[in-house]
Amino acid sequence: MLPWDVEDLIFDETRFSGVARLFPLPDLVMFPHVMQPLHIFEPRYRAMLNDALDSDGLIAMSVLSPGWESDYDGRPTVFPQLCLGKVVTHQRLEDGRYNIMLLGMRRARVTAECPATRSFRRAEVEVLDEVYPVEGEATRAEVHNELSRRFQQALPINKNEDADSPVRELLASELPLGVLTDLVSFALPLPMPLKLELLAECDVDRRAALLLDALGAPARHPAAATRPAKPAGFPPRFSWN
């Protein structure tokens, strides 16, 4: 497997063409700041990956809308919110399949899908910036601590595990609140509508509030009222196309 370079961890918006390769899946919502293993085996997605590796290395992880099963081999509808990811390492198997590691880079949304000139789909996308509202500055540190605490309680970490475990060390570090919200959104088995709302939400304080609702605080938003029944594993498993 080819190792990554530190430059792979940087997204240069000035060099992005505004057109992204779409990799739509029915059950994976990707977020910035997280790493996802992917197994690529369909011919059209092998072509997509080869095109990415020959160019900017970017793939836009999108989510298929309900009813996609009837047109999976075509161009079923996708939700507009997506995550631009960068291939940081890849392994080509003997039969042409790939194992890759994709790093989430930026939030984005589809503005128009490109004509079907390739075997894989492409779309014009708008890259979205994170927003840290001024009015949230006074309570942001408190919100950060509470979200970190509730996240650790929800994770399936053995209570006898060393307090200096990598996960605990990560959460104890001074992660920006935006990064923490994305880690929590990705790692926990939240309802799909809530995950999509979190991906579309650029207001960091708003994301944190939605997550705290989902993790047990009094619900302040209908989409956050359903709490996760069972925590997912972290780090994530391979996702298959």
Secondary structure by P-SEA (a helix, b strand, c coil): ccccccccccccccccccbbbbbccccccccccbbbbbbbccaaaaaaaaaaaacccbbbbbbbccccccccccccccccbbbbbbbcbbbbcccccbbbbbbbcbbbbbcccccccccbbbbbbbbbbbbbcccccccaaaaaaaaaaaaaaacccccccccccaaaaaaaccccaaaaaaaaaacccccaaaaaaaaacccaaaaaaaaaaaacccccccccccccccccccccccccc
